[in-house]
Amino acid sequence: MMEILMLLFTTPVQHRNTERALMLAKSFVEAGDKVHVFLLGDGVYNGSSALISGEPAEAAAQLLSLPSVTVTACITCVKARRISLSPGVSAGGLDDLSEQLERCDTAISLTSEA
């Protein structure tokens, strides 16, 4: 079993990275791996309790509900954007990110599309 860390920097509305993260996470979970998702910058909107229905919100909700997937949102980014997190999303700082980077076998960064 591998542990995978995904860093998600983009919103579910403006970019397709949430859908990409969902597809990757499903594949890793099916292979028996454990996935950690760390939401940074505008990526914290993926964990927002204010997401409404629609394709982006559904992809984010599916990502949050996958078994063997933990989701942490950068507390500084959450506070700066004044959002509330959905149930199941924990808030963490750089120390949590550092621990996850040390523990995981692979890190994948999903950033803005060029």
N, C-alpha and C positions, 0 to 999 in steps of 0.2 A: 504494500500500500504506500502510495506517495501522498505527500501533502503539497497542495498547490495554493499559491497566493495570487489572487487577481487584484490589481489596483485599478479601480474604475474612477476616472476623472471627469466623465461627461454626463450631461443630463439625459434622462430617458426620452425627452421630447425632441431635442435638437440633433441627436446622434443615434446611430444604430448600435452603439457599443453595448448597451444593456442587453439587446437581443443576442449579440455575439457572446457576451459573458454567460448568458443563459444557456446557449448551445454548448459552449465549452464546459460549463459546470455540469450539465447533464451527462456529457460524454465522460468526464472524469468520475462522476459519481457512479455511473454504470460500470466503469472499470474497477470500482472498489476503492477509489481514492477519496481523500478528504479535501474539501475546498474551503478556503478562507477568502472572503471578499472584503477589501478595505476600500471604503468610499472616501475620496478626497476631492477638494475643490467643489466644483459644481456637481460632481458625482454624488454628493450627499443627498441630492434631490431624489435619487433612486430609493432612498430609505425614508422619504418624507411621508408622513401620515396624510398629507394634503393632496397626494396624487389622486386624480379622478379617473374615471373609466376611460377606456380607449386602449389601443395597441401598446403604447409606451408603458402605461400603468400596469397592464396585464403582464408584460415581460418582467417588469420590476417585481411585481407581486409573486410571480412564479419563481424568480431567482431567490427571493426571500424565504420561500416556503420549501425549497428543495431539501431533502434529507442529506445529512453529512455536509451541509454548507453552513458556515457561520458568517454573519455579516456585521462588520464594525464600521461606524462612521466617524470620521475625524471630528472630535468635539469642538475644536477651534473653528472648523468650517461650518459646523451646524450652528454654533452660536452667532457667527458672522452673518449667516443667512436667516437667522431667526426662524428656524423650522423645528417642528416636532417630529420625532422619529416614530416609525411604525413599530408595533410590537414585534419582538424578535430581532430588532436591530440594536446592537449595543453601541455606546459611545466610547471612543478610546482616543488616546493621544499618541504622540510619536514613540513613546516607550512601548506601547502595545504593537505598533507597526514594526518597530525594531525587533521585538520578540518573535513576531510572526515571520519576519524575513530570515531570522536565524534558524527557526524551526522548519521552515518549508524547504522542499527539494527544488522547487521551481517557482519563479515569479513571472507573471504576465502583466504588462502594463497596457491598459486600454485608454488611450488619450485621444485628443481631437484628430479628426480626419483632415488630411491636407487637401 
